[in-house]
């Protein structure tokens, strides 16, 4: 028994070194394509087509022309005649409300299901959680038909035509709806794990549910809210399918992802533009993630001990 104990620290040290080596190896391999994209975005068209991005270590030559052409437009590149800056603004306008709306609704629903017990509350929670199994692709066309034509049974109108397809609201609403099951599940687990003594003390002091929700639940739930905000922001920002479906071909509300697909050109003549445009599109999600990453793990593990 003692011999086993004597060798345990060494094996733990050896195991930790192997684990660290594996993690660093995976991290480096995962980062190489992004680093190559970043380097290529500063190379000229001739250099990109002549040599690989790793040649910059031997023959460094950089330019900001790609970013200028992509952001503000170029007279020689038809794909970015007006630049992608309007599409970048569209992505921001699409993403921010599509993150805020489900957070607001899901936080209130999670508090109600966790602390305002009513008959069937557990069934409602499990039913909402089960909605995650509904494939997104199956609901796109029916939802688009609902927006454009409403819902009818014979000559009776159940839901009138909303007329929001082709507008920003027509993209916000589907994103909020599809995010709601996961948002309620994550936030419910965190809010349900808050100290019962704290909640009961607030109720005893005469605080109603709205006051408890606003002054206690919201401040304590910031880690869980931030964790979901990261998920939702990345999903909405990188989404192309939902935006194309509910934009209904309207160029004025198309996100930046829709424009990136056309930057390469018909014969692949615009790779230098694609590298700059792609890095611009991932820069904002990276900023959001690193700004909120301290809440990420804490929010994901919320309620797990309970």
HELIX and SHEET records of a PDB file:
HELIX    1   1 UNK A    2  UNK A   40  1                                  39    
HELIX    2   2 UNK A   45  UNK A   50  1                                   6    
HELIX    3   3 UNK A   53  UNK A   57  5                                   5    
HELIX    4   4 UNK A   65  UNK A   72  1                                   8    
HELIX    5   5 UNK A   78  UNK A   80  5                                   3    
HELIX    6   6 UNK A   85  UNK A  115  1                                  31    
HELIX    7   7 UNK A  121  UNK A  130  1                                  10    
HELIX    8   8 UNK A  131  UNK A  133  5                                   3    
HELIX    9   9 UNK A  136  UNK A  149  1                                  14    
HELIX   10  10 UNK A  169  UNK A  192  1                                  24    
HELIX   11  11 UNK A  196  UNK A  204  1                                   9    
HELIX   12  12 UNK A  209  UNK A  212  1                                   4    
HELIX   13  13 UNK A  213  UNK A  217  3                                   5    
HELIX   14  14 UNK A  218  UNK A  220  1                                   3    
HELIX   15  15 UNK A  222  UNK A  238  1                                  17    
HELIX   16  16 UNK A  241  UNK A  247  1                                   7    
HELIX   17  17 UNK A  251  UNK A  253  5                                   3    
HELIX   18  18 UNK A  256  UNK A  260  1                                   5    
HELIX   19  19 UNK A  271  UNK A  300  1                                  30    
SHEET    1   A 2 UNK A 151  UNK A 153  0                                        
SHEET    2   A 2 UNK A 156  UNK A 159 -1                                        
END                                                                             
